[in-house]
Amino acid sequence: MNLTIENILLVGSLLLFISIIAGKTSYRFGVPTLLLFLGIGMLAGSEGIGGIHFDDPKAAQFIGIVSLNFILFSGGLSTQWTAVKPILKEGFVLSTLGVLLTAISLGYFVWLVTDFTIYESMLLGSIVSSTDAAAVFSILRSNNLVLRKNLRPTLELESGSNDPMAYVLTLAFLTLVIHQDQGIASIIPMFLQQMILGGIFGYVFGKLSKKLINRIKLGFEGLYPVLVIAIMFITFSTTDFFGGNGFLAIYISAVYLGNQDLIHKNTILQMYDGLAWLMQIVLFLTLGLLVFPSHIVPVIGIGLIISLFLIVVARPISVFISLMFFKMRLRRRFYISWAGLRGAVPIVFATYPLLAGIDKADMIFNIVFFISVTSVLVQGTTLSVVAKWLNVGAREEINPYSDIEKWRPDLPKSAIREIEISSDFYAVNKKLVDLSFPKNAFITMIIRKNEYLTPTGFTVIKANDTLVVISNNQEDLIKAEDCLRHPLEGQKTT
């Protein structure tokens, strides 16, 4: 079936609906949603029961890049600096050196067992060198499994930040495949330019974005998430225009913004969470439509060999070497090795050789697709089992919702306090966004002259207001009250 203007909305909405229902059902059986979305796309494709003919790598790549923008930006916004700061070095090394070692070790193995040239082999290794955070944590959530100590933020930081490194390596080795007269030294300047400019642009755009979001008055709360979308794409495209890594820039920018006081921050976070899920579904469905199952069959043998080497050799080697200078128990290193799932990102990167028109582009794409599927099948379905076997996981206790949890399930609920604002408080006549409020404390309601107000960042605190503040712990409530009473060092006392 060929898609037309008349039926594209019907077909698209049906696929989206089926994917959402299938994703919900998958939690019961521990099947990664990624696999289901890909499977639905393949069933709807030209060789499936849907008969939708889709063979456009350029369109798939465009959808992939747009989707990755939303997925990476959403991941950055939800990254808590207080959680990742203790393991920042480990996460950084895993997302850079770890990716490089995975690409090189797997590429060398591919060169040994196939007729690929060394550059083609390294290209394949680079494409599958990054991990997929969405696949990892969908399985953890489906089994109510929590990881001990800093394992979860380590995996979260690595998975959220290692795509830029894989992207640069993919472009670098693709350049060497196309221009085989060049040497490794020729790609070093491009590598440094991509990473350095990506980091600088990300930080600069993050700071500028905060000022813009908090100072501009749009009049409607719903426009602020739209503004952030515009900022996200401007950050990505501007960085890419000047030769930097756009994926790295938007991730750094999002991490910075996610840990700042923003106007209507909760609205922005909630919208991005929904958009990230939508983009994941659209991306996986698109890649499922793009693949032809009959083309996968001839590469199953070599694909299985490469996939097993990646899982049991290349990934563990890269993890153990990367973490050799850090204090970490052996079983945690093993679990980080096992949790290195490959997802949709490698399949998106595999469209670059297709568009470049290199000789083995089709074979590389099909092998990468097979590796992603087998990684999800083998590792994804055993994450909780391996966590228990290595004693790095614990069953999460689910408590009944309190009234506040029902009202605002996205906020912390462990501690609550009513703070009465006296006329001598520093916060009097100040906007909420101008106060250095603790990141884990939230003002959920303001009681003013027997009226109940829902605060926003622009809300001005008045004398005799009563603020209802909730947090995860009493310490943050104490800090919250202190910042309302007294200005922090460096703040003006007007």
N, C-alpha and C positions, 0 to 999 in steps of 0.2 A: 504493500500500500504506500502510495506517495502522499506526503503531507501537503495539504493545501490550506489556503486561508480559511476555508469553510470548516475544516475539521481539526486544525492544529490545536485549538483551545480545548476541544472535547477530548482528544487523544492525550494531550499534555496533562489535563486535570485528572483524567482517569488514572494515568500512570502515577501521578503524584499521590492520589488518594490510595491506590493499591500499595505504594511504597510506604506510606505512613502507617497503614494498617499492618503491613507485613513487618515493619520495624518494631511496632509495639508487640506483636506476637513473638518476635524473635527473642525478646528478653527472657521469656519463659524457658526457652531451650538453649540459651547461651550462644546463639548463632549471631555473629557480627552483622549489624545492619548493612555494612558495606557490601558484604557478599550477596545479601538479598537484593539490594538496589542494582548491583551489577547483573544479577541473574534476571531480574525483571526487565532490564534494558535489553539483554540478550534474547529473552523470550519475545519481546516486542519487535526485535530487529528483523532484517530481511530473511534470515534463516530460521526465525522463530515463528510462533503461531500468529504474531501480530503482523508480520510481513511489511514492516516499515523499512523502506530502503534509505539508509543513511551511510554515506561513504564520503564524508567531507572532513578530512583531518584539520583543515584550516578553521572551520566552524567549531569543531570540537576543541581545538586549542584555544580559541577565543573564549568559549564558554568556560574552559578550564582555568584560564588566567583570571577572568572575572570572579569565578567561584573561589579561587584560592585567595584573592584579595579579601573577600568577606570572611573566609574561614580563618586566615591568619590574623586579620584585624580583630575578629571576635575573640580569638584565643589570646591575643595580646591584651585586650581590654579586661579579660577575666583573670589575668595573671596577677596575683598579689605579690607585691615586692617584698613584703615581710616574710612570705613563705619561700620565695626563691633566693633571697639574699644569702642565706646560709650555705646554699649549694650552687651559687652563681658560677664559681670556678669550674666545678664538675660539669655543670650543664653546658658551659661555654666550650670546654674541651671536647665533650662528647659531640656537640653540634658542629664542630670544625674539624679537629684532628680525627675524631671518631669517624666522621663521614668520609674524610680523605682516605683513611686506612681501609675502610670497607670497600671503597671504590677501587683502590689499588689492588688489594688482595683478591677481590672477586674478579676484577679485570684480568689479572695474571692467570687465574684459574681458567677463565673462559678462553684465554689465548692458548692454554695448554690442551684443552679438550675439544676445541672447535677449529674451523678453518678461518676464523676471524683474524684480521690483522691486529697488531698490538693496540693501535689507536681505536679500532672498532670495539675491541674487547674492553678497553678502558672506558669507552663511551657507554657501553652496556652497564658496566660496574657503577659508573657515575649516576646513571638514570635511577638505579634502584638503591642508592646509598642512603636515602633519607627514610625516616620512620613516619608512621601515621598516628597522631594523637587521638583522633576521633575513634578509630577502631579499638585502640587500647582501652579507653575509658568507657566506651559503650559496654564492653564486656565486664569491666569492673563494677559498673553500676547495675548491670543486669543480675549480678550475683550478690549484691549488697556487700561487696568486698572492699575493705579499706586496707591500705598499705601502711606498714609501720614506719614511724619517724619520717625521714625526708625522701623516701622512695618516690612517692607520688609527685611532689614538685620537681624532682630530678627528671622523671620521665616526661612530665608536662613541659618543662623548659626545653629539654632536648628536642622533643617532637615538634614543639612550636617554633623552634629557631633553627632547625637543621635543613629545612627546605632551601633557604637561600644558598647555602654552601653546595648542595647537590645541583642546584640550578646553574651556578657558576661553573662547576666541573663539567656539567653536561654541555654547556656552550663552548667551553674550552676544548674539550676533546672532539666535539663535533667540528670545530674549526680545523683541528689537526687532521681529521678524517677527510675533510674537503680539500685542504691544502697540505698534502702529505709531504711536501718539500720543506715544511717548517718543522722546527724542533720544539721540545718542551719549553725551552727558555722563552720562546716567542709568546707564550700564553701567560707568563708570570705578570707582565704589566697589566694585562686585562683583568687578571684575577685580583690583583691589589686594588686596581681602580674600582672594580665592582664592589668589593667588600668595604673599602675605606669610605667611598662616597655614599654607599648605602647606609652606613652607620652614621655619618655626619648629617646627611639629609633627614634621616629618620628622627634624630634627636632635635634638630632645628625645627622641623615641621611639627614635632610634638609640642615644643614650647610655644610656637606661634599659634598652633591650633587651640591650645588652652586659653590663651589671651583672647582669641577671636570668639570662641564659644561663650566665654563668660562675659564679654563686653558687648556683644551684639544683642540687640533686643528685637526678636522676631515677632513677638506678639502671640504666637501659638506654640504650645509645647511640642506638638507633633512635627514642627519644622526643624527642631534641633537634631533629631536623628538623621534627617535628610541632609542637613548641613554637614554632619560628620561623614556621611557617604561621599559627598562632594570633596571634602578634605582628604578622605582616604584615596580616592582616585587621582586627585591632584598630586598627592605625595608620591604615589606609585609612578605615574606617568612623567612627572618632572624629574624624579631621580633617574628613571630609565633614559630620559632624553639626554641627560648629561653624562650618561655612561655608568651610572651606579646601579646597584642591585635594588630594584623596586620592592621585591618581596622582603628583603631585610629592612628596608626603610619603613614600610608600613607596620611591620611587627614591632620595631623599636618605638615608633611613634605611638602605637596602640598601647604598649606596655607603659609608656610614660603617661599617657592620658588616663589609663585605667587606674592609676595610683594618685591622681590629682582630684581636687574638689572642682566639679563641673556642674554647670546649670543643668537640671533635669537629667542627672547622670543615670538614675535608675531607669528612666524611660529609654535612654540610649542603650544601656546594657541589655535590657529585655528585648528591644527590637533587634539588636545585633545577634542575640542568641537565636531568635527565630529565623533571621535571615541566614545565619550560618548553617542551620539545619536544612533550610530550603536549598541553599547552594550545594550542600553535600549531596542531597537527593538528586538535584538536577545534574550535577557533575557525574555521579555514578551512573545514572540512567543514560546520559549522553555517551559515556565511555562504553557502557554495555551495548548500546545501539551501534557504536562504531566498529566493534569487534565482530569478526565472522568466525563462529565456532569451528567451521570446517578448516580454517587456517591454523587453528590452535592444535589440532590433532597431530600434524606432522612434527611439531616441536615438543610434544609431551615428554619424550625420552630425555632429550638434552635439557629441556626446561626443568625437569624434575631433578636432574643431577646438579644443575646450577643452583636451584632453589635450596636443596639440602645443604650444599656447601655454604651458601649464604647464611642459613640458619644455624648450623652447627660448627662452622669454622670461621668464616669471615666476620660475622657480627661479634662473636665472643672474643676473637683476637683484637678487634678494634676497641671493644669496651675495656678489656683487661689492660691493654697497653695505655689507653687514654687515662684510666683511673689508677695507674700503678703508683703514682706519687700522692694519692689521697688515702686517708684512713677510712676504710670501708670494709665491712665484713664480707667474706668470700661469697656467702649465699646471696647477699644483695647484688654483688657484681654479676652472679649467675642470672638473677632475675632480670636485671637490666638488659642482659644479653638476650634473654628469652622474650622480653617484651618489645623487641624491635620489629614490630609489624610493618609490612609494606602495604600501602593503600592506593588511593587514587592518584596521588602526586606523581609517582613514577610513571603511571600510564599517561598522564598529561605530558610529562617531559619526553616520553617516547614518541609523541607526535612531531617533535622537532626534527628528528632524522627523516620522518616521512615527508615533511614539507621541504626539507633540504634536498630530497631526491637521491640520497646515497644508495649504493647497491644493495646492502643488506637491511634496509630500513624496515621492510615488512617483517622480516624474521626477528629483528630486534624488538619491534612492537609486540609481536605475538609472544615472544619469550618473556618480556616484561609483564605482559598481562597474566601469563601463566604463573610467574613468580609471585605477583601480588595476590592472586587467588589462593595459591598453595600456602603462602605465608599466613593469610587470614584463617585458612582451614586448620593448619597444623598448630600455629601459635595462638591464634585468637580463641580457639575453643578449649585451650588448655591453660589459659592465664591463671584462672582461679585455682586450678588443681596444682599447678607448679608453685603458686604463692603459698598454699598450705603445706606442700611438700618441703619447701625451703624455709617454712616458718617465718615468712615476711608479711603475711596477711592475717587479718582478723575479721570475723563476721561483724558487720555493722548492726548495732542495735537501733531499731526503729521505734521511736516514742510517739505516742498519740499527739496530735496537734493541739496546741493551746489556742485560746481565742485569738491571740496576736498572730500565731502561725497561720490561722485560717484567713486572717485579714491581709497580712503581708507575708506570704511564705518565702519570699526572697530575702528577708532580713534576718539577722541574728536574733535569738530569743532568750538567751540564758539569763540576762540581767536587764532590769527595767528600773527607771527612776524618774520622778517628777522634780524638775528643777525650777524653782521660782526665781524670776529675774528681778532683782532689786535695782533701784535707780543708780546705784554706784557700780553696777556691773559694767565691765568693758564692752560687752556685746550690745548694750543699749544703743539703738539707732544704727546698728551695723547690719549689713546683708549677710545671710548665712554663708554665701560663697566666699566672703572676705575673712571668715574665721578659719583658723587652722584646726579644724575639727578632727578628732581621731578617725582613722580610716574605717575602723570596725564599730563605730558608734553612729547611730542614726536618730535624727529628730523625726518622729513619726507623727506628732501632732503638737499644735500650739493652742493653748486655751487662753483666750483674750476676752475679758468682760463677758464671761459665760457663753462665748461663741467658740466653736471648735474649727480651727483652721488647718488645712493641709499645707505644709510648708513647701516652698521651692527654693532654689538657690537665690532668687531675687527677694525673698521675703525679708523684711526688715524687723528685727527684734525690738520690742517696746518694753519699757519698764512695766512691771507687774504682770508680764506674761508668765504662763506656766508651760514649760517645755517637757513633753513626754519623750524620754530618750531611752533607747534599747541598745544592747550590745551583747557580745559573747561572754564578757567577764566584767567584774566590778572595777578592775583597774582602769579599763577604758572609760567607764562611767565617771570615775574620779578625774581622769584627764579631761573629759568633755566638760565637766563642771568648772574645772580650773581654767580652761581656755575661755569660758564664758565670763568668768570673774576677772581674769587678769590677762593682759596682752603678753604674747610670747616675746622672747628677746628679738629685737629687730623690727617689731611691729610698732606702728605709730599709735600714740595714745591721744588721738584727737577727741 
